[in-house]
Amino acid sequence: MKNFILFIALLIGASLHAQESISIRDAVLGLRDKYRPDNLRNLQWIKGMDAFSQTEKTDSGWIITLTEVPSFKKNLVTTLKKINEAGKFTGKEALTSIPPITWINADAFEFSKGLQRYQFTRINNNVLLVATTPADAEHLETASNGSIAYVKDKIIHIETKAGQKWTVGNPLMTNGQSVHRNEFGIEKGLFWSPNGRFLAYYAMDESPVADYPVPNWSTTPATVQQVKYPMAGQPSHRVSLLVVDASTGKEIRVQTGEPDEHYLTNISWDPSEKFVYIFELNREQNHQKLNQYEAADGKFIRTLLEEKDEKYSEPLHEIHFVPHGKGQFIRLSRQDGYSHCYLHDAAGKLIKQLTKGPWEVLSFIGFDATGKHFYITDNQGDYLSTFAHKVSLDGKMSATKLPSGTHAIQFSQSGKYLIDQFNSMKDPMVVSVLDLNGKVLKELLRSADKLANVKTANVQLLKLKSADGKFELPAKLMLPANFDSTKKYPVIVYLYGGPHLQLLKNSYPASGNLWYDYMTQQGFIVFSMENRGAANRGKDFEQATFRQLGSAEMADQLQGVAYLKSLPYIDTTKMGVHGWSFGGFMTTSLMTRFPGTFQVGVAGGPVINWEWYEVMYTERYMDSPKENPEGYKANNLINYVKNLQGDLLMIHGTQDDVVVWQHSLNYLKKSVEEGKQVDYYVYPGHAHNVTGPDRVHLMDKISKYFIEKLK
């Protein structure tokens, strides 16, 4: 009898353990610590070798190992102790673990320690100080020859490998930083030529742009920071590209010409360093040109190719020169409706379209050692997944077979092998070395599922139809772990809906966000669906929203609502909707343009009137307010405040310089005029997204609002 009671107790204990709940803190931060899948540190191929390195922690301390492929013979490169001894890092200055490293060649790697950058040579265990940057330096870029450039107080500082130091840049301009508000694939403002002979940099004149006040409530009295925020239809900033000869410090302006208000995007250098290339786009964003300029004097040489679109044309990638290809280059374009690779000769003439099909090339990784093949990531066969392929210059693709999911791929320089860091809805992390056919040569790591004993949602993948019937729309339905089909459940629809974001992916965790799991624990069903306008589905799918941001997106989301209402276990009187940024716009739109559909909405950082949003983004999708007054009017949510039914919580960061505070404040003003009650909450000191520990507070606020209003 005692044994039986013990057996029952063990079963109950195991059951309770299997039903561990997620706290709101873990719902927000758990994937960074408690529930983070295991992975390998500093895992990378070594240049010039079919061998990879990684950082490992042993009983005797941190080490770096080198593993040869295909033998998988492992060798010791060095230890943390040897790095500290060689660099004379002692006491408080000593490294406590091995930092991220970057291999320069087969014998040496670089690493950073504070403001210093060091080079470690493994043959003699030597550590050499390569560069030191000031504490307030920004946007550091290192050339292939070891020269560096960085920005300090809007001025660009250059330190060459030979010891020369130059400062360049007009202090009245914004120099060396990302421009055009990070649109068009722009992520930085400093561009070294392949061998470090020249540095190209952006210079941005923001004087034509009106000042916009961003209040700072942390000072006494409160102060105001004036930022330059170009709104749709208003003057934009003017951007130039300058080139500096690193050996002399001489700089010249690239002669991009008129008009001033156009976009200079995706800067490339040719291998000889003689020419610099720019994808230039008109303000209307329907006509792009690839222009070639002389590096030495900035003179325009020729337009290599042009691309026009009746809606919009958006360059997102620089060109990639074929090694030893006599000026041949590869570009990514959506000219056939999907993002694909095209091979051109030095004059811009099309040689061949290298990839083709109803799928998208997501990124260009690089060439193999022969220069006859290159690597891409793509979503061929499954738009929820990320795959990788090797492509030859004649357009033949490797038959690499990878499981559906999300793959982070590193190809060896020889092109024979690849490291695959893979996760999916079912797999937290699997790290393997594969051959080009996708055959696993060695599994390096398989992470335990740290959510295995957690009461997560029962996730169902769905495929619905867009409102026009032309497209398949993926969706996730997330049911409580203890779901009972005979009961009625309140539902929360989480959405984004805008371009350049794919909300649903075949990745870990299955829900996509532990907050969804948390809300299912509170007794909700959570639903999320991709609508037309979202990323990585081709041009027609994305451009369906042109000149009417919000309209097609809402029509699709209402298809999802119709599906939910068809389910017998959905309480159609208790439906909520939540989203942030474009999702905040969508939430507010659905609450007021289709009143009564949802009883509760939470809109974070919402766009309310597209005339108050930035030029580059808005005019691409909406044209200017002058060109498209009806489109702006139809999607201006101020016009629909009077229709508001149910409970709406609006949230905004007081330092938001992306969707400026004016949006929600003007919405509140109109709600007062219309006699409509809106709940409102602000996060002082936060910009567009509430980050850090405060995000736990934010998600707790949102969760409790839904629980209070819908349970």
N, C-alpha and C positions, 0 to 999 in steps of 0.2 A: 504493500500500500504506500509506504514511504517513497519507494522508487517511482511509483506511478505519479504521486503528487509532485515529486521533483521533476519528472518528465514534463508534466503539464506546466509547471512553473518555468521551465526552460523554454517551452514553446511560446508562452506568453511573453517572456523576456525577449525572445528572438523577434516576435511579432512587433513588440513595442520598438525594438531597435530598428526594425525595417520601416517603421513609420515615423522616423525622426522628422521634425518639422523645420522649415527654414525660417529664420528670424528675418525681420525687415533689414537688419544690418547685413546679413549674409545674402539676402536677395540682391542687394546693391553691390556689395564688395566681395562676396564669397568667391567669385571666379578669379579674384586676384590673390587669394590666400587659401582659405579653408578648403575650397572645392576646386582649386586650380589643378588642371591635369599636369602630370609630370612631363618634363621635356629635357632635352640635352642642352647644355650650355656651350656657347661658342662653337657650335657645330658648323663647319665650313670646309669646302675643298681648298687645298693648298695649291697656289698658282704653279703651273708647270708640272704637276704631279697627279697621278691617279691615286690620291691619298687624301684623307680628311683628318682634321684635328677636332678635338673637343676638350673642354675643361671638365675635370672630374675631381670629386672630393674623396680622398682615401683616408685610412686610419692615420697616416702620417701627414696629412694636409692636402692642400690643393695642388693639382698637377695639370699639365697639358700633354695630351698624348697625340700621336700620329698613327693612323691606321691605313695600311696599304690595301688597295683593291686590285685584283679580286682575292688575294690570299688572306686578307683581313688580319695580317700580322700587325700587332700593336707595338709601338715603340714609345719610349718616353722622350718628350721634347725638352721639357724643363719643369721646374717646380716653383711654387710661390716663394719658397725660401731662397732659391737661387736668383729669382728676379729681384727680391728685396736686397740681397747681398750685392748683386751687380749694380743696382741703382743706388746703393747706399741709403735705402729707405729704412730708417730705424725709428724706434720709439713710437711716438704718436704718428709719425710720418709713414710708418710701414703699411703696406697693403695688407688687408685682412682676407682678401680673396682675389682671384684673378679677374681683372676687369675685361670688358669686351675687347677683342683683338681683331686686327685686320692684317692678313698676310700680304706683304709687298711682293715677295718672291718665295722660292722654296726654302730659303735660308733665314728669312727675317719677317717679323711682324711688328706692327705698331700698336700702342695702347695709350690711353690718356689717364693722367692722374691729376685731378684738380684742373688747373689752368695749363698744365704742361703736357706735351705730347712726346712720347718716348719711342725709340726703335730698339727692339731686342733682336740680336743676332744669335741664332741657336748654335752655330759652330763653336763659338768661343764664350757663350753665355755673357755677352756684352750688352749693356744697356746704355744707349746714347740719347741725350736730350735733343729732340728735334726742333721744338718750337715752344715758346711761352706766349700766351695771350693775356691781355689785361682782363681784370675781373669783369668789366662791363663790356667786353667784346661780344659781338653778335654775328650770326650768320657766317661762321668760320667755314672756309672751303680750302681743301688741300689739293694742290696740283700733283700730277703723277711723278714729277721730279722732286717733290718735297716742298716746293714754295707754298706759302700760305697767303690767304687774303681774308680780311674780316672787316666788319663795320663797327665804328665807334663814333657816337654823336653825329651820325649821318655821313661821316667821312670814311672812305675806304683806305685801309692800311694794307700794304703789300710788303711781304718779307720774302725775298728770293732765297733759293738754296745757296746762292753765291754770297749771301750776306747783305745784299742791297735792300734798302728800305725806301718805300715811296708812300706818299699820301695823295689821293686823288678824289675828286668829286666837289661839286659846287655845294657849299653849306646851305644854300637856300633851297636845295632840292632834297628829295629823299633818295638816297643812293644805295645800290647793292642789296635791295630788299625785293621781296615778291611784290608784284604790281597787279593792276587790274583786279584787285580784291580777290586774288587767288583763283580766279576763273581760268578757263582754257588750259587746264593742266599745269598752270604755273605754280611752282612750289618754292622757288628761290630767286635770287637776283644777281648772283655771281657765277660766272661760267668760265672756267679755265679751258684753254685750248689743249689738245691731246698731250703735248709734251711740255706744257707749262710756259710756252714762249709768250703767249698773250692771255690777258684776262678781259673778258667782256662783262659789262655790268649794266643793269637798268638804272636810269635816272628818271625820277618822276617829279614833274612840276604839278603841285596840287593847288596852285594859286587860283585857277579858274573855279575851283569847287567851293561852294559855300561852307562856312563853318557850321558845325553842328554841336550843340552843347551836350556833354555827358556829365551829369553831376556826381560829385564825390561827397558822400554823406559822412565819411569817416573823419573829416577835418572839422575844426571849430574856428570860425564858422565854416559851413559847407563851401566847397570850391567847385569850379566848373572847368573841365577839360574840353577844349575845342578840338574836335576831330573833323577831318574832311570826309564828308559822306555824300557822294554823288547820287542823287535820286533820279529815278526814271524821268526822262525828258529834260533833265537839267544838264548844265555843262559838266563834263567829266574831266579827269586829270589828263595830262599830256605826258607821254612816255617816250624816252629816247633810249637808244643803246649806244654805249661808248666802249671803245677798245683801248686797252693800255698795253704798251710794249713793256713787258716785265724787266727787260734788260736796261731800259733807259728811263722808264717812268713817264714817257710821252703818251698822251691820250688823244684820241680822235673820236669824233662823233660819226656814227654810221648814218649815211645820208638817206634816211627813210622818206624824207619829203613830206608833202602835204597829203591830206588834211591832218591837222594836229590831233583831232579826235578819232584815232583809229587804234587798233590793238596790235601790239608786237608780242608774238607768242612763240613758245617752243624753239628756243635758240639751239643751234647746232654748229659744230666746227667740222671742217673736213679734215682727214688725217694729215694732210700736208701743212695745216695751220695757215694756209694762204687765204681761205675764204670762211666767212661766217654766213649762216643761213637763218632766215626768219620767216615764220608763217605770219603774214600780215592779214588782218581782218578789218573790214570796214565797220563803222559804228552800227550800221544796220544789221551786221552779222549774217549776211547772206552771200558774201563773196570773199573767199580767202585766196591769197597768193603765196607761193613759196618763192621768196626773193633771195638772190645771191649777192653778197657784197665783198669787196676787197678788204682784207683785214688791215693792211698797212695804211690805207688812206680813207677807208670807209665808203669808197665810191660804189654806186649801184652798178652791177654787172648785167643782170638779166632776171626776168621772171621765169622760173623753171616750169611751173605749172599753176593752174588756177582751178578753183572749184566753186561752183555756184549752186544755190539751192533756193527754191521758191519760198521756203519757210525760214530755215536758218542753217548755216554751215559752221561747225564748231571744231576747230583744230585742237586736239588734245595731246598729241604726241610729237616729239622731235623726230627728225629723220635719222636713220642709222646707216652709216657707210659700210659697204662690203669690204672687208680686208682684202687688199690686193685687187680690188675690183675696178680700178681705173675710173673712180668717181661714181660708180654705181651705188645706189642707195635704196633702202627699203622705207616705205612710209605706211602708216596705218590710216585708213580712210573708211568712211561709211558710204562711199559713192555708189555702191550697188545695193545699199539698204542695210548692210551689216558691217561691223568693224572687221576689216580684213587687211592683209599685207600685200603691197604692190611693189614690184621691182622696177626701178627707173634707171636710165643711163645718166651720165654726167650732165647732159643738157636737159634733163627732165622728161625725156621721151619714155613712155611706158613700154617696158620690155615684156612684163608678164604679171598677171594677177596670181599670187602665190598660194593664197588660201581662199576658199569659197564655200558657201553653204549658208543655210538659215541658222547660223550661230555666230557668236562674237569672239574675236581675238581680244582678250582682256589686257594683255601686256606683252611687250617684247622684252625677253630676258637678255639675249646677247648671242654672239657667234661662238662656234666651237673653234678649236685650234687651227683647223684647216681653212676656215673662212668660207667654206662651201655650204655650211648648214647654220641654222640659227634656231633658237628656242623661243617658244611662246607659251603663255597660259591662255586657256580658252574654256568655253562652256559647251563644246560640241557634244550633242546628244542628251544634255541635261542642264537646263538653264539654272537649276538650283545649285549646281556643283561647279568646281574649278578643276580643270585638268591641265596637262602639259604635253606638248609635242615638240619633236624635232622636225624642222622643215628644211628641205634642200632648195637651192636656188632655181631648180627646175620645177618646183611646186609639189614635190612628193613629200608626204608627211609620214612620220614614223607610225607604226601600228601600236604605239604604247597603250597598253590596256591597264587602266587604273580604276579602282572601285569608285563609285559615286560618292562624292563628299567634297571636302575642301582640302586641296593639296598645296603646300608651300614647297616649291621645287628648287633644288640647286643642281645644275648639271656640272659634271667634271669638265675641265678645259678640253680634254680629248674628245668629249662627247660620247664616251662609251657607257658612262654610268650616271646615275642621279641619286641624290638624297631626297627622300620624300618624307615630309612631316605632314601627316594625314590625320584629319578628324572628320567625323560625320555625326549625324544625329545619334548614332549608336556607339561611336568610337571616340573616347575622349582625346587620345593622342597615340598614334603609332608612327614610329620613326624607323625607316628602312633604307637600305641601299638596294637599288634596282638596276636591271639592265634596260636597254631601250625598248624592249618588248613589254616591260612592266613586270618581269619576273623578279621576285624577291630573292636577292642574293644573300642578304642577312638582315634580320630584324634586330635593330639596335635597342629599341625600347617599346614597350606596350604599357601605357599608363593604366593603372587601376581606375575604375569608375568611382570617384569619390562621392557621387550622388546615388550610388546603388542602394544605400540604406536610407535614402531621403524620400519623403512623400512628395514626389514630383508629379507633374501633370501627365495624364494619358494623352499623348499627342497624336492627332490624326492628320495626315496630309490629304488635302483635297484639291481638286481642279475644277474651277467654275468657268463660266463664260463671261466675257466682257459685255457691256450693255449693247454694243453694236453687233455682237455675235461673231466677231472676227478673230478674237484672241482667247487663248487659254490663260486663266488667271490662277496662280497657285495660292493656296490658303492653308492655314494651320488652325485646327480646332483643338483647344486644350481643355480637357475634362478633368475634374477633380479625381484624385487617386481612388477615392471611395465612391465614385460615380454610381448613381442609382437612376436608371432610365425611367423609373416610375415617378420620379420627383420632378419638380419645376425649379430651374436654376436661373438666377440673374446672370447677365452676360456683359462683358466689357469688350468692346472692339478697340484694338490698338492699331493705329495707322500712321503712316507718314504721307505717302502718296505722290511726292514730288520727284523731279528728275535727279539723276546722279546719285541715287541711293537704291540699293536692293535690300529690302527689309527681310525677305525670306530666303534662307540658304540651307543647304544640307550641311550643317555644322553643329558642333557641340556647344551647349546642351541641346537636347531635342526641341525644347520650347523656343530656343533662341535667346531667352532672357529669363533669368531666375525670378524676376519680379512677376512674370506670368505664372510661374509655379507657385509663388507665394500667394497670389490672388486666388488660384484654384484651391489652395489650402483654406482660404477664407470662405469657400463655398461658392465661388464664381466659376463660370465658364469663360474662357478668354478666346477671342477669335482675332486673327490677323490675316490680311489678304493684300496681295500686290495688285495695283490697278494700272491702267494705261498711263504712260508718262514715266514709269519707273525705269531703272537702268538695266542695261545688258540684254535687251530683248529685240534690238534692231530699231532702225530709224522710224518706221511706220508706227510701232508701238509707242515710242517716246513722243513723236511729233503729233500724236492724236490730240494733244492738249493745246496746240498752238493757238495763240490769241485769245484763249478762253481758259486760263489756268483755274482749275477747280471744277469745271463743268463736267468734262468726261470722267474725271477722277471720282466725283461724287456719284455719277451714274453707275460706275462700276462698283463702288462701295455699297450702293443700294442693292446691287445684285447679291452681294454678300449678306445684307440684311434680310433679303427675301429668303435666302437659303436658311438663315438662322430661324426665321419665323416658321419655316416648314418643319422644324424639328419639334417633336412633341414634348421634349423636356426643357425647352427654352421658355422662360417667363417673359412674354413679349411686353409686359407692363413694367419690366425692370431691366431696361437696356441702357448701357453707358458707353461713351466713346471718349478716347483719350489720344492725344498726339502732341508733339512738340515741333516748333518752327513751322515748316510746311504742314506738319501734322496738326499743329495748333490752328492754322488757317483752315484745314479740312474739318477739324472738330467744330470750330465756330460756324463754318459754312453749313454743316449738316444740322447743327442745332437751330439755325435760323432760316436757312433756305428750304429745309424740309422739316419744319417744326412738328414735334410730336413723335418723330421717328425714334429719337432717343430721349429718355427722361432725365439723364444726367450727362454732362460733358465736362472734361478737364482739358483746357487749352493752355499749353505752355509756350511762351515766347511767340505768340501768333502774329503772322502777317494779317493785317486787316484791310489795308488799301495798298494795292501794288504801286500806286504813284509815290508812295513813301519808301519803297524798297530800292535797292541799288541798281544802277544803270545796267551793268553788264549782264547780270542774271535776268532782270525783268524784261529788258528790251529784246533779249534773245527769244524769249517765250511769248511775249505779249506785244512786240513792236513798241513804239513810243506812245504815250498818251494821246499825242496829236494824231497819230496814224490810226489808232485803234480806240477811240473814245468809248464806243459801245462795249467793247470787251472789258475795259477797265471799270466801267460803270456796273456791268453785270456781275462782276466779281469783287466789288467793293462792299465789304461786309457791314459798313456803316449803314448802308441802305436797307439792311434786313434786321436791324436791332428790334424794331417794333414787332417782329414775328416770334421773338424768343419765347419758347415754352420750356418748362422744366428748370432744373438747376444747372447753372454754368459757373464753374470755378476757373478764373483766368489767373495765370501766374507769369511774372516777368522779373528778370534781373535788372536792377537799377542801372548797371553799367553796360547794358546791352548795346554794342555798336554794330551788330549784324541786323537784327530786327529791332530797330530803335524803340525806346519806351513809348514814343509818341503813338504807336499803333494801339496798344491796349488802353492807354490813357484817354485817347479820343473815343475809343469804344465805350469806356465808362461814362464819359461826358454825354454821349448820345443816349446811353441807357438811362441816365438821370432824366434827360429831356423826354424820353419816351415812357418814363415811369416803370422801367423794367429793373428788377433786382438782379445784380450780378455779384457773385462772391469773388473776392480779389485777394491776391497775396503776392508780395514782392520779396525778392532776395537781395538785400543791400550788399553792394560790393561784388556781385556776380555779373558776369557778362552774359552771353547768349545761352550758355549751358551752366547749370548749377553742378559744380564738380567738387571732388574731395569729400571730406566727412559730411559737409552740408547736404550732399546728395541723399544721404540716408534720411535726413529731415524732410527733404522734398518728397521722396517716394512714400514716406510715412504719412505725410500730409495728404497726398493723392489717394493713398490706400484708404485712409480713414474717411475721406470724403465719399468715396464710392460705398464703403461699408455703411456709413450713416444714411446715405440717400437711397441705396438700392436694396439693402438687406431687410 
